[in-house]
Amino acid sequence: MSKTIIISNRLPLQISIKKGKLNVTPSVGGLATGLKSFHRDGDSVWIGWSGLTAEELPENLINEVTQKAKDEACIAINFTEKEIEGFYYGFSNRSIWPLFHYFMEFTEWESWHWETYKRVNQKYADAILKNYKDGDKIWIHDYQLLLVPNMVREQAPNATIGFFNHIPFPSYEVFRTMPWREEILKGLLGADLIGFHTYDYERHFLSSVSRILRHQVNFNEVSLPERMVKVDSFPMGIDYNKFEQAAQDHFENSLENQSDLQRRLDHHRKGAPGAKLILSIDRLDYTKGIAHRIRAFEYFLEKYPQYIEKIRLVMLAVPSRSEVPQYQLLKKEIDALVGRINGKFATVSWTPIWYFYRSMPFNNLIDLYASCDIALLTPIRDGMNLVAKEYIASRKDQTGVLILSEMTGAAQEMNEALLINPNNFEQIADAINQAIEMPEEEQIKRNKTLQKRLKRYDVEKWANDFMKSLTKTQETRQSNKAI
Ligand code: ADQ
C-alpha cells in the first residue's frame, strides 16, 4: 500500500534526556501544530530530527528513541552537534531565515554553514530514499530542506514530490543577494509541486526562477527540459474543531477545575469596571515585532491614559533558537523594555505587562485565547501566523477583536480584523483604542465571518488540497509520457 512520507527539520515530538531517561514532549511551532492532525488521521510516516544530538544520545538509548518515534509513526534522524551548528543554527537560521524575512542586515554567508547545509540535506534525502517505495508521495517541508527535492529526484526520477514553504519567499531583488541562489532554486525545482502560503510569495519565487535560471514560466508553471513544475498558493489553516471544542470545554469547566492562570485572568477583568486584557503569543523571534508591540503599547498608555489600571498586555514569548546571537540580544531588549514600561506606569495595584517567557500547555493557551478581549499580533514579517487564526477559533461567544499586522500571510484572508502596519505606533495605539470601544455586535459580526472562513478552510482541507494538486501533477506527467 502506498503512503505519504512527510519530512521536516523536526519531528512533531521532541525527545530529550532527563536524569538518564527519555522525555518526549510535543514540538511547539506552526509547522508541527498544523500538520499533526493530517499525520494523525492519514496513512503517513514522518521523518525528522528528534531534537537530540549524536553526542547526547548514549548507545543504550538509541533503540528506545527509535521505538518512541515509531509509536507515533515517525522516523528519527540524529545529527552531530557540529552538523546542527552549521545546518540549523548556521545556514538555516543565520542566512535563509533573516533573508527570507527581509532582515538583510542579519544575514551571514559562511561557506562552512552552506557546506553543512548541503550535507545535512543529503542525509534527509537519503532517509527518504531508504523508506520510499514506488507509488509513495513525498511531502517536504520548509526552508531548512530547500535542496532535498532535487536530491531525491536525482535518485528517484519518477517520484511524486511536493514541497511547501512555511515562511515568506522574498522578492527577487532580495533573493538575488544569496551567494548560492542558483543551487537553492535548482534544489526546489526537483519537486513536482511547490506551495506557498500566499500568491505574493508564489509570484516572488517565479520571478526569481525566470530571472536567475532563465526558465520559461507560464502562469504558475515552470518548464524544465524534462518536465513541468507547478507552483501554487495554499494558505495554511488550523485544526479548527480542536480549538472550537477546547473553547467549549473551557466554558463548561467548573470553578474548582479552573487553572491558576484562569483565576488570575478573571481577577484582572473583574478588578475594575471596563477592564480589558490584550493578548500576544509568539516564539521569541525578531520577525514577530515583539519590541515594536511593547513600544506601541507604551505609546498607547501615553496617548490614552484613561486606560491606566484598566488594561493589561498579557505577553507570552516561547523560547526559540537561543544559540543565535540576535535572539539573545532580542531577549535582553525585551526584558529591558518590559521592565522599563512596568516601572514607568505601574501603580500599587497594577502592572501594565504580564510577561511569560516559556512554553505553556495547551489548556493554558486556550485559557488565554478564551479570556483575552483583544489579540495584538504585530509581526514585521510572518509567512502566515497561525496564532491569529487560533484566537478567532477559540472565541466561543464570537466577541473579541483581532489586531493583526498586514505583513502576515494571515492578513490576506482576515480582512475583518483591524489591520495595522507594525511600524506605525500611532496606528497601533488607535487600533487598541478602537478595539476597546468596539460595540459587541460589531465584534460578533466580524468574527462570525472570520470563523466561517477558517472552519471551511481548515488544516485538513489545506493538506488535502495540496495532496490533490500533487497527485494531479503526477497524472499529467504520466499522460504526457504516454503521448
Ligand atoms: P511560527 O513562526 O512558529 O511558524 P505561528 O504560525 O504563529 O508561528 O505558529 C506558532 C504555533 O505555536 C501556534 O500553533 C501556537 O499555538 C503554538 N504555540 C505558540 N506559543 C505556544 C506555547 N507557549 N505553548 C504551546 N504552543 C504554542 C512558522 C511560520 C509561520 C507559519 C507557520 C505555519 O513562521 O509564519 O504560520 O510556520 O506554516
Residues whose N, C-alpha, C, O or C-beta is under 5 A from the ligand:
A	BS01	ADQ	V28 G29 G30 L31 T33 H166 M236 I281 V318 R358 S359 M360 D382 G383 M384 N385 L386 V387
